Amino acid sequence: MFRGITMASVRLLSSVVLVGGLLCTVVGCEKDAGASEPGRSSSAVSPAPSSSFSSFAESWKEPASYAYTLTSSEGERSLVGTFRVTVRDGKVAKVVGLDESGRGAVRRAPEEVPTIGGLLDQLARAHDEGADTAEAEYAPDGHPVRITLDPEENAADDEEAYVITDYEPQSAAAGKKS
């Protein structure tokens, strides 16, 4: 009935099944290794950015005068590019486009470039309106370094991403000069 099946074939098949089972067990254990550690999950997805209403944001007070670099990306909108923004007395006083897209946006509509407070207002509004994504990451001093907005999960081109770098608060005296 079992012609052609030798003891060597049975041993080989048993070895393959054993190695396969061990391999699956090891891979499965490694995948869940971090699940029992605090702050880690078994998911390969990185943790979500800190909440838009974290203690960092609540403790940060927007100064009247500062400068920052804004990289605005994603979505179909006019404010896409990299900008150096100077804020005086709580208002955008100067905007310089640092790349081709940024220069074009400044030529078309410089008034669309927001203060950091304006970006936080957009974040709060998106959260209040039930956006699919309204997230921010904060620097240790509390100012935002990344804001991600997506009003509707499955809508095309409605996303907004802002990265804030080179943030330089200025003293009240420095803000009144020039």
C-alpha positions as CSV (number, residue, x, y, z in Angstrom):
1,M,0.0,0.0,0.0
2,F,2.8,2.5,0.8
3,R,5.2,1.5,-1.9
4,G,8.1,3.9,-2.5
5,I,7.9,5.4,1.0
6,T,11.1,4.5,2.8
7,M,12.1,5.1,6.4
8,A,14.5,7.8,5.2
9,S,11.6,9.7,3.5
10,V,9.5,9.5,6.7
11,R,12.5,10.8,8.8
12,L,13.1,13.7,6.2
13,L,9.4,14.6,6.3
14,S,9.3,14.6,10.1
15,S,12.4,16.8,10.2
16,V,10.9,19.3,7.8
17,V,7.7,19.5,9.9
18,L,9.6,19.8,13.1
19,V,11.9,22.6,11.8
20,G,8.9,24.4,10.3
21,G,7.0,24.2,13.6
22,L,10.0,25.5,15.5
23,L,10.5,28.3,13.0
24,C,6.9,29.4,13.3
25,T,7.1,29.3,17.1
26,V,10.3,31.4,17.2
27,V,9.0,34.0,14.7
28,G,5.7,34.2,16.6
29,C,7.5,34.7,20.0
30,E,9.8,37.4,18.6
31,K,6.9,39.2,17.1
32,D,5.1,39.4,20.5
33,A,8.3,39.8,22.6
34,G,7.6,43.5,23.4
35,A,3.9,43.0,24.1
36,S,4.5,42.4,27.8
37,E,6.8,45.4,28.3
38,P,5.2,48.6,29.3
39,G,4.8,51.1,26.5
40,R,5.4,48.4,23.8
41,S,2.8,46.5,21.8
42,S,3.1,43.5,19.5
43,S,2.2,45.7,16.6
44,A,4.9,46.6,14.1
45,V,3.3,50.1,13.8
46,S,5.2,52.8,15.6
47,P,3.4,54.5,18.5
48,A,1.1,57.4,17.6
49,P,2.4,60.9,18.2
50,S,1.5,62.6,21.5
51,S,-2.0,64.0,21.8
52,S,-2.9,67.4,20.5
53,F,-3.9,68.3,24.0
54,S,-0.8,67.0,25.9
55,S,0.7,68.8,28.9
56,F,3.4,70.1,26.6
57,A,1.0,72.1,24.5
58,E,-0.9,73.2,27.6
59,S,2.3,74.5,29.2
60,W,3.6,76.3,26.1
61,K,2.8,79.9,25.8
62,E,3.3,81.3,22.3
63,P,5.6,84.3,22.5
64,A,4.8,87.6,20.8
65,S,7.9,87.4,18.7
66,Y,9.8,84.4,17.3
67,A,11.0,82.9,14.1
68,Y,10.6,79.3,12.8
69,T,10.9,77.2,9.7
70,L,7.7,75.6,8.4
71,T,7.6,72.7,6.0
72,S,4.1,72.2,4.8
73,S,3.2,69.2,2.7
74,E,0.5,66.8,1.6
75,G,-2.9,67.5,0.1
76,E,-4.1,69.7,-2.7
77,R,-3.8,73.2,-1.3
78,S,-1.8,76.4,-1.9
79,L,0.3,76.3,1.2
80,V,2.9,73.7,0.3
81,G,6.6,74.3,0.6
82,T,9.2,75.3,3.0
83,F,9.1,78.8,4.6
84,R,11.1,80.9,7.1
85,V,8.5,82.7,9.1
86,T,9.1,85.7,11.4
87,V,6.4,86.6,13.9
88,R,6.2,90.0,15.6
89,D,3.5,91.1,18.1
90,G,1.7,87.8,17.5
91,K,1.4,88.3,13.7
92,V,3.4,87.0,10.7
93,A,5.7,89.9,9.9
94,K,7.9,88.3,7.2
95,V,7.8,85.1,5.2
96,V,10.5,83.8,2.9
97,G,10.0,80.8,0.6
98,L,13.0,78.5,1.0
99,D,12.2,76.2,-2.0
100,E,10.4,76.6,-5.3
101,S,7.0,75.6,-3.9
102,G,7.4,78.0,-0.9
103,R,8.4,80.9,-3.1
104,G,5.4,80.4,-5.3
105,A,3.1,80.2,-2.3
106,V,4.5,83.4,-0.9
107,R,4.0,85.2,-4.3
108,R,0.4,83.9,-4.5
109,A,-0.9,84.2,-0.9
110,P,1.6,85.2,1.8
111,E,-1.3,85.7,4.2
112,E,-1.9,81.9,4.3
113,V,1.4,81.3,6.1
114,P,0.3,80.9,9.8
115,T,1.9,81.5,13.2
116,I,2.5,78.5,15.3
117,G,-0.5,79.6,17.3
118,G,-2.5,79.5,14.1
119,L,-1.4,76.0,13.4
120,L,-2.4,74.9,16.9
121,D,-5.8,76.6,16.3
122,Q,-6.2,74.5,13.1
123,L,-5.3,71.4,15.2
124,A,-7.9,72.2,17.9
125,R,-10.6,72.9,15.3
126,A,-9.9,69.6,13.4
127,H,-10.1,67.8,16.7
128,D,-13.3,69.5,17.7
129,E,-14.8,68.7,14.2
130,G,-14.0,65.0,14.6
131,A,-11.2,64.8,12.1
132,D,-9.9,61.3,11.4
133,T,-6.4,62.5,12.3
134,A,-5.6,65.5,14.4
135,E,-2.2,64.8,16.0
136,A,0.8,66.7,17.1
137,E,4.3,66.0,18.5
138,Y,6.0,68.5,20.8
139,A,9.5,69.6,21.7
140,P,10.5,69.4,25.4
141,D,9.7,73.1,25.8
142,G,6.2,72.5,24.6
143,H,6.1,74.0,21.1
144,P,4.8,71.7,18.4
145,V,7.3,70.2,16.0
146,R,4.9,68.2,13.9
147,I,1.2,68.6,13.2
148,T,-0.8,66.1,11.1
149,L,-4.4,66.6,10.0
150,D,-6.7,64.4,8.0
151,P,-10.3,65.4,8.1
152,E,-11.7,62.2,6.5
153,E,-9.8,58.9,6.3
154,N,-10.9,57.9,2.8
155,A,-11.0,61.3,1.2
156,A,-8.3,62.1,-1.4
157,D,-5.9,65.0,-1.0
158,D,-7.4,66.5,2.2
159,E,-4.3,65.7,4.4
160,E,-2.1,68.4,5.9
161,A,1.3,67.9,7.4
162,Y,3.4,70.6,9.1
163,V,6.9,70.2,10.4
164,I,8.3,73.0,12.6
165,T,12.1,73.4,12.9
166,D,14.6,76.1,13.8
167,Y,12.2,77.6,16.4
168,E,13.8,80.7,17.9
169,P,11.8,82.7,20.5
170,Q,12.8,86.3,20.7
171,S,12.7,88.6,23.7
172,A,10.1,91.4,23.8
173,A,12.9,93.9,23.2
174,A,14.2,92.0,20.2
175,G,10.7,91.8,18.7
176,K,10.4,95.6,18.8
177,K,13.6,96.2,16.9
178,S,13.8,96.6,13.1
